[in-house]
Amino acid sequence: MDEEELTAQETALYDRQIRVWGVDAQKRLSRAHVLISGLSGATAELCKNIVLAGVGSLTLVDPRPVTEDACNANFLILPENINGGRSLADVCCESLKDFNPMVRVSAEKGE
């Protein structure tokens, strides 16, 4: 996989980044796998930036249920998700997929 080139779609999407840090760095980034445990307002922003940068995959872990407080602190959570029985990881995962469909975003169950 080290020898793979970026696709035309990746090159177009990440053009600005490639100009800043080069093709090799973008290729390495696209092969990276990131795990985030615990979703707050600050980590939501971090996750958004990781997804927009084009990391290969992002896995979220946070089994806590969505509450009004979480919604107020985390822009990835919509008010209709409050008290719906879903975990923070599931709800944030769903929102993050819309930022960059080329990044694999998933939610893990448990702690």
Jmol script that loads the backbone (N, CA, C; Angstrom):
load data "model"
ATOM      1  N   MET A   1       0.823  -1.197   0.000  1.00  0.00           N
ATOM      2  CA  MET A   1       0.000   0.000   0.000  1.00  0.00           C
ATOM      3  C   MET A   1       0.864   1.257   0.000  1.00  0.00           C
ATOM      4  N   ASP A   2       2.120   1.157   0.381  1.00  0.00           N
ATOM      5  CA  ASP A   2       3.000   2.316   0.442  1.00  0.00           C
ATOM      6  C   ASP A   2       3.199   2.965  -0.917  1.00  0.00           C
ATOM      7  N   GLU A   3       3.077   2.180  -1.969  1.00  0.00           N
ATOM      8  CA  GLU A   3       3.336   2.689  -3.307  1.00  0.00           C
ATOM      9  C   GLU A   3       2.096   3.264  -3.979  1.00  0.00           C
ATOM     10  N   GLU A   4       0.942   3.140  -3.336  1.00  0.00           N
ATOM     11  CA  GLU A   4      -0.280   3.631  -3.943  1.00  0.00           C
ATOM     12  C   GLU A   4      -0.244   5.142  -4.119  1.00  0.00           C
ATOM     13  N   GLU A   5      -0.809   5.573  -5.216  1.00  0.00           N
ATOM     14  CA  GLU A   5      -0.937   7.003  -5.490  1.00  0.00           C
ATOM     15  C   GLU A   5      -2.319   7.468  -5.032  1.00  0.00           C
ATOM     16  N   LEU A   6      -2.440   8.745  -4.820  1.00  0.00           N
ATOM     17  CA  LEU A   6      -3.746   9.305  -4.492  1.00  0.00           C
ATOM     18  C   LEU A   6      -4.625   9.258  -5.731  1.00  0.00           C
ATOM     19  N   THR A   7      -5.910   9.015  -5.538  1.00  0.00           N
ATOM     20  CA  THR A   7      -6.832   9.022  -6.667  1.00  0.00           C
ATOM     21  C   THR A   7      -7.054  10.462  -7.124  1.00  0.00           C
ATOM     22  N   ALA A   8      -7.627  10.618  -8.299  1.00  0.00           N
ATOM     23  CA  ALA A   8      -7.928  11.958  -8.803  1.00  0.00           C
ATOM     24  C   ALA A   8      -8.910  12.667  -7.866  1.00  0.00           C
ATOM     25  N   GLN A   9      -9.854  11.916  -7.312  1.00  0.00           N
ATOM     26  CA  GLN A   9     -10.822  12.492  -6.381  1.00  0.00           C
ATOM     27  C   GLN A   9     -10.129  12.976  -5.107  1.00  0.00           C
ATOM     28  N   GLU A  10      -9.194  12.176  -4.579  1.00  0.00           N
ATOM     29  CA  GLU A  10      -8.448  12.582  -3.384  1.00  0.00           C
ATOM     30  C   GLU A  10      -7.583  13.803  -3.675  1.00  0.00           C
ATOM     31  N   THR A  11      -6.931  13.810  -4.809  1.00  0.00           N
ATOM     32  CA  THR A  11      -6.069  14.933  -5.183  1.00  0.00           C
ATOM     33  C   THR A  11      -6.878  16.222  -5.276  1.00  0.00           C
ATOM     34  N   ALA A  12      -8.069  16.144  -5.868  1.00  0.00           N
ATOM     35  CA  ALA A  12      -8.916  17.335  -5.976  1.00  0.00           C
ATOM     36  C   ALA A  12      -9.429  17.781  -4.605  1.00  0.00           C
ATOM     37  N   LEU A  13      -9.858  16.826  -3.793  1.00  0.00           N
ATOM     38  CA  LEU A  13     -10.419  17.152  -2.480  1.00  0.00           C
ATOM     39  C   LEU A  13      -9.374  17.729  -1.532  1.00  0.00           C
ATOM     40  N   TYR A  14      -8.155  17.185  -1.580  1.00  0.00           N
ATOM     41  CA  TYR A  14      -7.106  17.580  -0.642  1.00  0.00           C
ATOM     42  C   TYR A  14      -6.060  18.496  -1.274  1.00  0.00           C
ATOM     43  N   ASP A  15      -6.421  19.181  -2.335  1.00  0.00           N
ATOM     44  CA  ASP A  15      -5.477  20.022  -3.074  1.00  0.00           C
ATOM     45  C   ASP A  15      -4.741  21.026  -2.190  1.00  0.00           C
ATOM     46  N   ARG A  16      -5.463  21.732  -1.357  1.00  0.00           N
ATOM     47  CA  ARG A  16      -4.825  22.747  -0.499  1.00  0.00           C
ATOM     48  C   ARG A  16      -3.832  22.118   0.464  1.00  0.00           C
ATOM     49  N   GLN A  17      -4.219  21.006   1.061  1.00  0.00           N
ATOM     50  CA  GLN A  17      -3.327  20.326   1.991  1.00  0.00           C
ATOM     51  C   GLN A  17      -2.079  19.817   1.294  1.00  0.00           C
ATOM     52  N   ILE A  18      -2.253  19.264   0.118  1.00  0.00           N
ATOM     53  CA  ILE A  18      -1.108  18.750  -0.639  1.00  0.00           C
ATOM     54  C   ILE A  18      -0.131  19.875  -0.936  1.00  0.00           C
ATOM     55  N   ARG A  19      -0.653  21.058  -1.215  1.00  0.00           N
ATOM     56  CA  ARG A  19       0.224  22.210  -1.478  1.00  0.00           C
ATOM     57  C   ARG A  19       1.019  22.612  -0.239  1.00  0.00           C
ATOM     58  N   VAL A  20       0.436  22.398   0.945  1.00  0.00           N
ATOM     59  CA  VAL A  20       1.100  22.779   2.193  1.00  0.00           C
ATOM     60  C   VAL A  20       2.110  21.725   2.626  1.00  0.00           C
ATOM     61  N   TRP A  21       1.687  20.454   2.716  1.00  0.00           N
ATOM     62  CA  TRP A  21       2.601  19.447   3.265  1.00  0.00           C
ATOM     63  C   TRP A  21       3.028  18.365   2.300  1.00  0.00           C
ATOM     64  N   GLY A  22       2.553  18.406   1.056  1.00  0.00           N
ATOM     65  CA  GLY A  22       3.034  17.496   0.027  1.00  0.00           C
ATOM     66  C   GLY A  22       2.233  16.207  -0.095  1.00  0.00           C
ATOM     67  N   VAL A  23       2.438  15.542  -1.218  1.00  0.00           N
ATOM     68  CA  VAL A  23       1.710  14.314  -1.543  1.00  0.00           C
ATOM     69  C   VAL A  23       2.063  13.183  -0.586  1.00  0.00           C
ATOM     70  N   ASP A  24       3.345  13.038  -0.252  1.00  0.00           N
ATOM     71  CA  ASP A  24       3.742  11.935   0.628  1.00  0.00           C
ATOM     72  C   ASP A  24       3.068  12.023   1.991  1.00  0.00           C
ATOM     73  N   ALA A  25       3.005  13.212   2.550  1.00  0.00           N
ATOM     74  CA  ALA A  25       2.348  13.384   3.847  1.00  0.00           C
ATOM     75  C   ALA A  25       0.859  13.071   3.743  1.00  0.00           C
ATOM     76  N   GLN A  26       0.224  13.477   2.663  1.00  0.00           N
ATOM     77  CA  GLN A  26      -1.200  13.196   2.486  1.00  0.00           C
ATOM     78  C   GLN A  26      -1.433  11.697   2.338  1.00  0.00           C
ATOM     79  N   LYS A  27      -0.565  11.018   1.630  1.00  0.00           N
ATOM     80  CA  LYS A  27      -0.696   9.562   1.493  1.00  0.00           C
ATOM     81  C   LYS A  27      -0.553   8.879   2.851  1.00  0.00           C
ATOM     82  N   ARG A  28       0.407   9.324   3.663  1.00  0.00           N
ATOM     83  CA  ARG A  28       0.580   8.740   5.001  1.00  0.00           C
ATOM     84  C   ARG A  28      -0.653   9.007   5.861  1.00  0.00           C
ATOM     85  N   LEU A  29      -1.175  10.205   5.765  1.00  0.00           N
ATOM     86  CA  LEU A  29      -2.370  10.563   6.530  1.00  0.00           C
ATOM     87  C   LEU A  29      -3.551   9.684   6.124  1.00  0.00           C
ATOM     88  N   SER A  30      -3.693   9.416   4.851  1.00  0.00           N
ATOM     89  CA  SER A  30      -4.818   8.614   4.371  1.00  0.00           C
ATOM     90  C   SER A  30      -4.706   7.151   4.792  1.00  0.00           C
ATOM     91  N   ARG A  31      -3.550   6.744   5.279  1.00  0.00           N
ATOM     92  CA  ARG A  31      -3.365   5.377   5.769  1.00  0.00           C
ATOM     93  C   ARG A  31      -3.459   5.303   7.299  1.00  0.00           C
ATOM     94  N   ALA A  32      -3.622   6.433   7.956  1.00  0.00           N
ATOM     95  CA  ALA A  32      -3.665   6.483   9.417  1.00  0.00           C
ATOM     96  C   ALA A  32      -5.037   6.061   9.943  1.00  0.00           C
ATOM     97  N   HIS A  33      -5.023   5.441  11.122  1.00  0.00           N
ATOM     98  CA  HIS A  33      -6.246   5.035  11.812  1.00  0.00           C
ATOM     99  C   HIS A  33      -6.226   5.703  13.179  1.00  0.00           C
ATOM    100  N   VAL A  34      -7.291   6.437  13.498  1.00  0.00           N
ATOM    101  CA  VAL A  34      -7.353   7.210  14.736  1.00  0.00           C
ATOM    102  C   VAL A  34      -8.516   6.713  15.587  1.00  0.00           C
ATOM    103  N   LEU A  35      -8.260   6.584  16.902  1.00  0.00           N
ATOM    104  CA  LEU A  35      -9.287   6.202  17.864  1.00  0.00           C
ATOM    105  C   LEU A  35      -9.489   7.360  18.835  1.00  0.00           C
ATOM    106  N   ILE A  36     -10.733   7.787  18.995  1.00  0.00           N
ATOM    107  CA  ILE A  36     -11.078   8.841  19.948  1.00  0.00           C
ATOM    108  C   ILE A  36     -12.015   8.235  20.987  1.00  0.00           C
ATOM    109  N   SER A  37     -11.635   8.347  22.250  1.00  0.00           N
ATOM    110  CA  SER A  37     -12.445   7.829  23.344  1.00  0.00           C
ATOM    111  C   SER A  37     -12.934   8.998  24.183  1.00  0.00           C
ATOM    112  N   GLY A  38     -14.238   9.189  24.204  1.00  0.00           N
ATOM    113  CA  GLY A  38     -14.836  10.288  24.947  1.00  0.00           C
ATOM    114  C   GLY A  38     -15.097  11.473  24.039  1.00  0.00           C
ATOM    115  N   LEU A  39     -16.364  11.842  23.917  1.00  0.00           N
ATOM    116  CA  LEU A  39     -16.748  12.910  22.992  1.00  0.00           C
ATOM    117  C   LEU A  39     -17.310  14.108  23.738  1.00  0.00           C
ATOM    118  N   SER A  40     -16.529  15.172  23.755  1.00  0.00           N
ATOM    119  CA  SER A  40     -16.942  16.443  24.345  1.00  0.00           C
ATOM    120  C   SER A  40     -16.990  17.471  23.217  1.00  0.00           C
ATOM    121  N   GLY A  41     -17.227  18.715  23.561  1.00  0.00           N
ATOM    122  CA  GLY A  41     -17.212  19.764  22.546  1.00  0.00           C
ATOM    123  C   GLY A  41     -15.845  19.893  21.881  1.00  0.00           C
ATOM    124  N   ALA A  42     -14.786  19.808  22.677  1.00  0.00           N
ATOM    125  CA  ALA A  42     -13.429  19.936  22.127  1.00  0.00           C
ATOM    126  C   ALA A  42     -13.071  18.753  21.244  1.00  0.00           C
ATOM    127  N   THR A  43     -13.421  17.544  21.668  1.00  0.00           N
ATOM    128  CA  THR A  43     -13.082  16.385  20.837  1.00  0.00           C
ATOM    129  C   THR A  43     -13.945  16.329  19.583  1.00  0.00           C
ATOM    130  N   ALA A  44     -15.139  16.901  19.631  1.00  0.00           N
ATOM    131  CA  ALA A  44     -15.958  16.973  18.418  1.00  0.00           C
ATOM    132  C   ALA A  44     -15.252  17.819  17.360  1.00  0.00           C
ATOM    133  N   GLU A  45     -14.683  18.935  17.780  1.00  0.00           N
ATOM    134  CA  GLU A  45     -13.931  19.793  16.851  1.00  0.00           C
ATOM    135  C   GLU A  45     -12.703  19.063  16.322  1.00  0.00           C
ATOM    136  N   LEU A  46     -12.008  18.357  17.193  1.00  0.00           N
ATOM    137  CA  LEU A  46     -10.846  17.572  16.782  1.00  0.00           C
ATOM    138  C   LEU A  46     -11.248  16.521  15.752  1.00  0.00           C
ATOM    139  N   CYS A  47     -12.332  15.819  16.012  1.00  0.00           N
ATOM    140  CA  CYS A  47     -12.807  14.791  15.078  1.00  0.00           C
ATOM    141  C   CYS A  47     -13.147  15.391  13.715  1.00  0.00           C
ATOM    142  N   LYS A  48     -13.824  16.526  13.727  1.00  0.00           N
ATOM    143  CA  LYS A  48     -14.167  17.197  12.464  1.00  0.00           C
ATOM    144  C   LYS A  48     -12.899  17.507  11.671  1.00  0.00           C
ATOM    145  N   ASN A  49     -11.893  18.046  12.350  1.00  0.00           N
ATOM    146  CA  ASN A  49     -10.653  18.402  11.664  1.00  0.00           C
ATOM    147  C   ASN A  49      -9.904  17.177  11.145  1.00  0.00           C
ATOM    148  N   ILE A  50      -9.932  16.088  11.890  1.00  0.00           N
ATOM    149  CA  ILE A  50      -9.288  14.846  11.456  1.00  0.00           C
ATOM    150  C   ILE A  50      -9.969  14.310  10.205  1.00  0.00           C
ATOM    151  N   VAL A  51     -11.296  14.329  10.206  1.00  0.00           N
ATOM    152  CA  VAL A  51     -12.057  13.836   9.053  1.00  0.00           C
ATOM    153  C   VAL A  51     -11.821  14.729   7.830  1.00  0.00           C
ATOM    154  N   LEU A  52     -11.849  16.032   8.015  1.00  0.00           N
ATOM    155  CA  LEU A  52     -11.622  16.947   6.888  1.00  0.00           C
ATOM    156  C   LEU A  52     -10.210  16.824   6.334  1.00  0.00           C
ATOM    157  N   ALA A  53      -9.250  16.493   7.182  1.00  0.00           N
ATOM    158  CA  ALA A  53      -7.861  16.350   6.722  1.00  0.00           C
ATOM    159  C   ALA A  53      -7.667  15.105   5.865  1.00  0.00           C
ATOM    160  N   GLY A  54      -8.554  14.111   6.003  1.00  0.00           N
ATOM    161  CA  GLY A  54      -8.474  12.936   5.151  1.00  0.00           C
ATOM    162  C   GLY A  54      -7.772  11.748   5.767  1.00  0.00           C
ATOM    163  N   VAL A  55      -7.893  11.595   7.085  1.00  0.00           N
ATOM    164  CA  VAL A  55      -7.337  10.417   7.735  1.00  0.00           C
ATOM    165  C   VAL A  55      -8.015   9.179   7.150  1.00  0.00           C
ATOM    166  N   GLY A  56      -7.342   8.038   7.184  1.00  0.00           N
ATOM    167  CA  GLY A  56      -7.907   6.818   6.609  1.00  0.00           C
ATOM    168  C   GLY A  56      -9.173   6.374   7.302  1.00  0.00           C
ATOM    169  N   SER A  57      -9.132   6.315   8.635  1.00  0.00           N
ATOM    170  CA  SER A  57     -10.330   5.936   9.376  1.00  0.00           C
ATOM    171  C   SER A  57     -10.315   6.570  10.759  1.00  0.00           C
ATOM    172  N   LEU A  58     -11.507   6.793  11.276  1.00  0.00           N
ATOM    173  CA  LEU A  58     -11.708   7.358  12.603  1.00  0.00           C
ATOM    174  C   LEU A  58     -12.717   6.479  13.331  1.00  0.00           C
ATOM    175  N   THR A  59     -12.330   6.010  14.518  1.00  0.00           N
ATOM    176  CA  THR A  59     -13.218   5.199  15.341  1.00  0.00           C
ATOM    177  C   THR A  59     -13.533   5.960  16.613  1.00  0.00           C
ATOM    178  N   LEU A  60     -14.811   6.020  16.951  1.00  0.00           N
ATOM    179  CA  LEU A  60     -15.275   6.739  18.133  1.00  0.00           C
ATOM    180  C   LEU A  60     -15.751   5.757  19.196  1.00  0.00           C
ATOM    181  N   VAL A  61     -15.411   6.057  20.457  1.00  0.00           N
ATOM    182  CA  VAL A  61     -15.868   5.253  21.583  1.00  0.00           C
ATOM    183  C   VAL A  61     -16.414   6.196  22.649  1.00  0.00           C
ATOM    184  N   ASP A  62     -17.708   6.100  22.905  1.00  0.00           N
ATOM    185  CA  ASP A  62     -18.341   6.832  24.003  1.00  0.00           C
ATOM    186  C   ASP A  62     -19.750   6.284  24.162  1.00  0.00           C
ATOM    187  N   PRO A  63     -19.937   5.374  25.114  1.00  0.00           N
ATOM    188  CA  PRO A  63     -21.235   4.715  25.260  1.00  0.00           C
ATOM    189  C   PRO A  63     -22.288   5.550  25.986  1.00  0.00           C
ATOM    190  N   ARG A  64     -21.922   6.721  26.479  1.00  0.00           N
ATOM    191  CA  ARG A  64     -22.893   7.538  27.219  1.00  0.00           C
ATOM    192  C   ARG A  64     -24.076   7.913  26.332  1.00  0.00           C
ATOM    193  N   PRO A  65     -25.265   7.979  26.915  1.00  0.00           N
ATOM    194  CA  PRO A  65     -26.430   8.391  26.122  1.00  0.00           C
ATOM    195  C   PRO A  65     -26.383   9.890  25.826  1.00  0.00           C
ATOM    196  N   VAL A  66     -27.026  10.279  24.749  1.00  0.00           N
ATOM    197  CA  VAL A  66     -27.098  11.691  24.367  1.00  0.00           C
ATOM    198  C   VAL A  66     -28.034  12.414  25.323  1.00  0.00           C
ATOM    199  N   THR A  67     -27.543  13.509  25.880  1.00  0.00           N
ATOM    200  CA  THR A  67     -28.330  14.323  26.811  1.00  0.00           C
ATOM    201  C   THR A  67     -28.392  15.756  26.288  1.00  0.00           C
ATOM    202  N   GLU A  68     -29.211  16.564  26.924  1.00  0.00           N
ATOM    203  CA  GLU A  68     -29.301  17.971  26.537  1.00  0.00           C
ATOM    204  C   GLU A  68     -27.965  18.681  26.757  1.00  0.00           C
ATOM    205  N   ASP A  69     -27.275  18.378  27.853  1.00  0.00           N
ATOM    206  CA  ASP A  69     -25.962  18.973  28.119  1.00  0.00           C
ATOM    207  C   ASP A  69     -24.967  18.626  27.019  1.00  0.00           C
ATOM    208  N   ALA A  70     -24.973  17.362  26.592  1.00  0.00           N
ATOM    209  CA  ALA A  70     -24.068  16.936  25.520  1.00  0.00           C
ATOM    210  C   ALA A  70     -24.396  17.676  24.228  1.00  0.00           C
ATOM    211  N   CYS A  71     -25.669  17.847  23.949  1.00  0.00           N
ATOM    212  CA  CYS A  71     -26.107  18.566  22.750  1.00  0.00           C
ATOM    213  C   CYS A  71     -25.649  20.019  22.785  1.00  0.00           C
ATOM    214  N   ASN A  72     -25.726  20.643  23.951  1.00  0.00           N
ATOM    215  CA  ASN A  72     -25.316  22.043  24.085  1.00  0.00           C
ATOM    216  C   ASN A  72     -23.812  22.228  23.914  1.00  0.00           C
ATOM    217  N   ALA A  73     -23.038  21.200  24.216  1.00  0.00           N
ATOM    218  CA  ALA A  73     -21.577  21.307  24.162  1.00  0.00           C
ATOM    219  C   ALA A  73     -20.976  20.763  22.877  1.00  0.00           C
ATOM    220  N   ASN A  74     -21.742  20.010  22.101  1.00  0.00           N
ATOM    221  CA  ASN A  74     -21.185  19.278  20.964  1.00  0.00           C
ATOM    222  C   ASN A  74     -22.001  19.578  19.708  1.00  0.00           C
ATOM    223  N   PHE A  75     -21.372  20.286  18.758  1.00  0.00           N
ATOM    224  CA  PHE A  75     -22.086  20.696  17.545  1.00  0.00           C
ATOM    225  C   PHE A  75     -22.458  19.535  16.628  1.00  0.00           C
ATOM    226  N   LEU A  76     -21.921  18.347  16.865  1.00  0.00           N
ATOM    227  CA  LEU A  76     -22.252  17.182  16.046  1.00  0.00           C
ATOM    228  C   LEU A  76     -23.594  16.555  16.424  1.00  0.00           C
ATOM    229  N   ILE A  77     -24.137  16.964  17.556  1.00  0.00           N
ATOM    230  CA  ILE A  77     -25.384  16.386  18.063  1.00  0.00           C
ATOM    231  C   ILE A  77     -26.544  17.338  17.788  1.00  0.00           C
ATOM    232  N   LEU A  78     -27.569  16.836  17.139  1.00  0.00           N
ATOM    233  CA  LEU A  78     -28.769  17.619  16.859  1.00  0.00           C
ATOM    234  C   LEU A  78     -29.778  17.445  17.996  1.00  0.00           C
ATOM    235  N   PRO A  79     -30.596  18.460  18.249  1.00  0.00           N
ATOM    236  CA  PRO A  79     -31.571  18.369  19.348  1.00  0.00           C
ATOM    237  C   PRO A  79     -32.488  17.150  19.259  1.00  0.00           C
ATOM    238  N   GLU A  80     -32.814  16.702  18.072  1.00  0.00           N
ATOM    239  CA  GLU A  80     -33.707  15.537  17.962  1.00  0.00           C
ATOM    240  C   GLU A  80     -33.055  14.235  18.429  1.00  0.00           C
ATOM    241  N   ASN A  81     -31.722  14.264  18.660  1.00  0.00           N
ATOM    242  CA  ASN A  81     -31.027  13.084  19.161  1.00  0.00           C
ATOM    243  C   ASN A  81     -31.050  12.974  20.685  1.00  0.00           C
ATOM    244  N   ILE A  82     -31.535  14.000  21.365  1.00  0.00           N
ATOM    245  CA  ILE A  82     -31.565  13.992  22.832  1.00  0.00           C
ATOM    246  C   ILE A  82     -32.541  12.930  23.321  1.00  0.00           C
ATOM    247  N   ASN A  83     -32.091  12.155  24.288  1.00  0.00           N
ATOM    248  CA  ASN A  83     -32.906  11.117  24.927  1.00  0.00           C
ATOM    249  C   ASN A  83     -33.501  10.123  23.935  1.00  0.00           C
ATOM    250  N   GLY A  84     -32.790   9.882  22.841  1.00  0.00           N
ATOM    251  CA  GLY A  84     -33.260   8.910  21.853  1.00  0.00           C
ATOM    252  C   GLY A  84     -32.721   7.513  22.090  1.00  0.00           C
ATOM    253  N   GLY A  85     -31.932   7.343  23.152  1.00  0.00           N
ATOM    254  CA  GLY A  85     -31.409   6.025  23.469  1.00  0.00           C
ATOM    255  C   GLY A  85     -30.128   5.650  22.746  1.00  0.00           C
ATOM    256  N   ARG A  86     -29.640   6.524  21.882  1.00  0.00           N
ATOM    257  CA  ARG A  86     -28.410   6.236  21.148  1.00  0.00           C
ATOM    258  C   ARG A  86     -27.210   6.778  21.920  1.00  0.00           C
ATOM    259  N   SER A  87     -26.055   6.193  21.659  1.00  0.00           N
ATOM    260  CA  SER A  87     -24.837   6.638  22.339  1.00  0.00           C
ATOM    261  C   SER A  87     -24.266   7.869  21.651  1.00  0.00           C
ATOM    262  N   LEU A  88     -23.439   8.594  22.400  1.00  0.00           N
ATOM    263  CA  LEU A  88     -22.745   9.746  21.818  1.00  0.00           C
ATOM    264  C   LEU A  88     -21.912   9.315  20.608  1.00  0.00           C
ATOM    265  N   ALA A  89     -21.238   8.179  20.713  1.00  0.00           N
ATOM    266  CA  ALA A  89     -20.405   7.705  19.609  1.00  0.00           C
ATOM    267  C   ALA A  89     -21.230   7.478  18.344  1.00  0.00           C
ATOM    268  N   ASP A  90     -22.400   6.848  18.478  1.00  0.00           N
ATOM    269  CA  ASP A  90     -23.246   6.579  17.310  1.00  0.00           C
ATOM    270  C   ASP A  90     -23.727   7.864  16.647  1.00  0.00           C
ATOM    271  N   VAL A  91     -24.193   8.797  17.444  1.00  0.00           N
ATOM    272  CA  VAL A  91     -24.734  10.050  16.908  1.00  0.00           C
ATOM    273  C   VAL A  91     -23.631  10.875  16.250  1.00  0.00           C
ATOM    274  N   CYS A  92     -22.485  10.992  16.900  1.00  0.00           N
ATOM    275  CA  CYS A  92     -21.378  11.769  16.336  1.00  0.00           C
ATOM    276  C   CYS A  92     -20.819  11.108  15.081  1.00  0.00           C
ATOM    277  N   CYS A  93     -20.768   9.786  15.081  1.00  0.00           N
ATOM    278  CA  CYS A  93     -20.308   9.044  13.906  1.00  0.00           C
ATOM    279  C   CYS A  93     -21.169   9.381  12.693  1.00  0.00           C
ATOM    280  N   GLU A  94     -22.463   9.355  12.889  1.00  0.00           N
ATOM    281  CA  GLU A  94     -23.403   9.663  11.805  1.00  0.00           C
ATOM    282  C   GLU A  94     -23.155  11.070  11.240  1.00  0.00           C
ATOM    283  N   SER A  95     -22.958  12.041  12.126  1.00  0.00           N
ATOM    284  CA  SER A  95     -22.732  13.428  11.692  1.00  0.00           C
ATOM    285  C   SER A  95     -21.396  13.584  10.968  1.00  0.00           C
ATOM    286  N   LEU A  96     -20.360  12.931  11.472  1.00  0.00           N
ATOM    287  CA  LEU A  96     -19.021  13.089  10.887  1.00  0.00           C
ATOM    288  C   LEU A  96     -18.916  12.507   9.490  1.00  0.00           C
ATOM    289  N   LYS A  97     -19.687  11.484   9.196  1.00  0.00           N
ATOM    290  CA  LYS A  97     -19.638  10.875   7.859  1.00  0.00           C
ATOM    291  C   LYS A  97     -19.998  11.882   6.771  1.00  0.00           C
ATOM    292  N   ASP A  98     -20.806  12.875   7.108  1.00  0.00           N
ATOM    293  CA  ASP A  98     -21.220  13.882   6.131  1.00  0.00           C
ATOM    294  C   ASP A  98     -20.096  14.866   5.784  1.00  0.00           C
ATOM    295  N   PHE A  99     -19.120  15.024   6.663  1.00  0.00           N
ATOM    296  CA  PHE A  99     -18.037  15.975   6.424  1.00  0.00           C
ATOM    297  C   PHE A  99     -17.093  15.515   5.316  1.00  0.00           C
ATOM    298  N   ASN A 100     -16.839  14.209   5.241  1.00  0.00           N
ATOM    299  CA  ASN A 100     -15.918  13.691   4.225  1.00  0.00           C
ATOM    300  C   ASN A 100     -16.252  12.226   3.976  1.00  0.00           C
ATOM    301  N   PRO A 101     -16.972  11.941   2.894  1.00  0.00           N
ATOM    302  CA  PRO A 101     -17.371  10.560   2.620  1.00  0.00           C
ATOM    303  C   PRO A 101     -16.200   9.633   2.280  1.00  0.00           C
ATOM    304  N   MET A 102     -15.014  10.185   2.081  1.00  0.00           N
ATOM    305  CA  MET A 102     -13.852   9.348   1.756  1.00  0.00           C
ATOM    306  C   MET A 102     -13.180   8.785   3.010  1.00  0.00           C
ATOM    307  N   VAL A 103     -13.593   9.227   4.182  1.00  0.00           N
ATOM    308  CA  VAL A 103     -13.022   8.754   5.434  1.00  0.00           C
ATOM    309  C   VAL A 103     -13.991   7.738   6.065  1.00  0.00           C
ATOM    310  N   ARG A 104     -13.452   6.610   6.505  1.00  0.00           N
ATOM    311  CA  ARG A 104     -14.262   5.611   7.191  1.00  0.00           C
ATOM    312  C   ARG A 104     -14.417   6.034   8.652  1.00  0.00           C
ATOM    313  N   VAL A 105     -15.651   6.338   9.035  1.00  0.00           N
ATOM    314  CA  VAL A 105     -15.948   6.719  10.414  1.00  0.00           C
ATOM    315  C   VAL A 105     -16.841   5.651  11.002  1.00  0.00           C
ATOM    316  N   SER A 106     -16.454   5.140  12.182  1.00  0.00           N
ATOM    317  CA  SER A 106     -17.241   4.097  12.817  1.00  0.00           C
ATOM    318  C   SER A 106     -17.310   4.339  14.316  1.00  0.00           C
ATOM    319  N   ALA A 107     -18.285   3.696  14.939  1.00  0.00           N
ATOM    320  CA  ALA A 107     -18.470   3.788  16.393  1.00  0.00           C
ATOM    321  C   ALA A 107     -18.338   2.392  16.967  1.00  0.00           C
ATOM    322  N   GLU A 108     -17.587   2.290  18.048  1.00  0.00           N
ATOM    323  CA  GLU A 108     -17.433   1.017  18.761  1.00  0.00           C
ATOM    324  C   GLU A 108     -18.339   1.011  19.975  1.00  0.00           C
ATOM    325  N   LYS A 109     -18.850  -0.126  20.308  1.00  0.00           N
ATOM    326  CA  LYS A 109     -19.697  -0.289  21.492  1.00  0.00           C
ATOM    327  C   LYS A 109     -18.810  -0.480  22.711  1.00  0.00           C
ATOM    328  N   GLY A 110     -19.302  -0.141  23.877  1.00  0.00           N
ATOM    329  CA  GLY A 110     -18.588  -0.397  25.110  1.00  0.00           C
ATOM    330  C   GLY A 110     -17.711   0.759  25.549  1.00  0.00           C
ATOM    331  N   GLU A 111     -16.952   0.486  26.588  1.00  0.00           N
ATOM    332  CA  GLU A 111     -16.081   1.510  27.191  1.00  0.00           C
ATOM    333  C   GLU A 111     -14.802   1.670  26.399  1.00  0.00           C
TER     334      GLU A 111
END
end "model"
wireframe off; spacefill off
backbone 0.3
color backbone group
